[in-house]
């Protein structure tokens, strides 16, 4: 049966959906069958990030309302045979959709997959409860900013009440140049403060927004490499963490930092 993992943050705007999509892609590259589920009912954009918005015929709401079977709503990625998405609907009123309905949908197909990743809505309201209740594990995404870290801390406290098997941390949009100069909280400070296992660090990478505009996953960049490390840690139990500060250390690193400031 699949490991069902909710990817959450509490705060919006930390790149949670981008992490969900690219983490799924990286796991699929390990030849694991991965289903990424958009649980953000009404404000979803996972389909855009994964480049499948024009291919949707059915969505998770159609499944819940009995208009189609779950398998009919699942889309396979064009470029990776191991990666699938269960999209959501853009204008759905989610007040009638409880966790039990989502669980029933996932139970129909969980035997088909190694991993089911649930892209959780921002906030800690009904949408959060719906997504977390369906899951076995959680990944909390934060950025190295005080407001995001504070919200992540609140979410972690809430997650403990759900008695999940594991709760992991991913630090997204980490700027190694600013961490080297002390202008941004470093990875160890964030990890120690939140006090949950650090699963991975994803660097701030100009290739990410460019790739998202084109639709599809990140490729040929430092972020791509970091997502590969993240997937290997999660699937194989490795403990490597991408070092976003490495290229900004030493004399050459100082030059790189100065150049980056002027760009």
C-alpha positions, 0 to 999 in steps of 0.5 A, a space after each residue: 500500500 502507498 505511503 500517504 504524505 501530506 505536504 503542508 506549511 500553514 503559511 501560503 507563498 512558501 512554494 508548497 505546491 512547487 515542492 509537492 510537484 517536484 518532490 513527486 517528480 524526483 520520487 518518480 525518477 526513482 521508479 516509484 509510482 507516485 500520485 500527487 493529489 491536489 487537496 486545495 479545493 477551489 484555490 488549486 494550481 497544482 495542475 498548472 505547476 505540473 503542466 496538465 491544466 489543458 488535459 483535465 476531463 474529470 477531477 476529485 470533485 467529480 469522483 466524490 459526486 459520483 460522476 466518474 471513477 477515481 481512475 478516470 480522473 487520474 492523469 499520467 504525466 507525459 514525460 514520466 510514466 511513474 508520475 500521476 496527478 489527481 486534480 481539483 476543481 477551481 470553483 468548488 465550494 469545499 464546505 461539504 467535502 469532509 476528510 472521509 470523502 477524500 479517504 474513500 477516494 484514496 482507498 480506491 487507488 492506493 494499492 496502485 501507488 508507492 507514494 501518494 502526496 497530498 498538496 495541502 491548502 494554506 492555513 489551518 482550517 477545514 482544508 488542513 484538517 481534511 488533508 492531514 486526516 487522510 495522511 500517514 506522514 507530513 512534510 512541513 515546508 518553510 522558507 528561512 523567513 521569520 513569519 514562515 518559520 513561526 507559522 511552521 512552528 504552529 503547524 507542527 504543534 497541530 500535526 502532533 495531535 493527529 498522531 502521524 507516523 512521521 513529521 519531516 521538515 523541508 526548507 525551501 528558497 534558501 539563499 546561500 549567499 545571505 546565509 553566509 553573511 548572516 542576513 538570513 537564518 541558516 539551516 541549522 538554526 531553523 532546524 533546531 528551532 522547529 525541532 523536527 527531522 530535516 529532510 531536505 533544503 531547496 535553494 532559491 533558484 532562478 530556473 524555478 519560476 522560469 520553468 513554472 511559466 513553461 509548465 512542468 517540473 524543474 530540470 537542469 538546475 541546483 534545485 533539481 539536484 536538491 529535489 533528487 537528494 530530498 527524494 533519495 533521503 525520503 525513499 532510501 533513508 539517506 541523510 544528505 542535505 543540499 549545501 546551499 552555502 557551498 559555492 558562496 564560501 571562500 574568496 571565490 564565494 565572496 566574489 559570487 556573493 557580490 555579483 549576486 547582489 548586483 544582479 
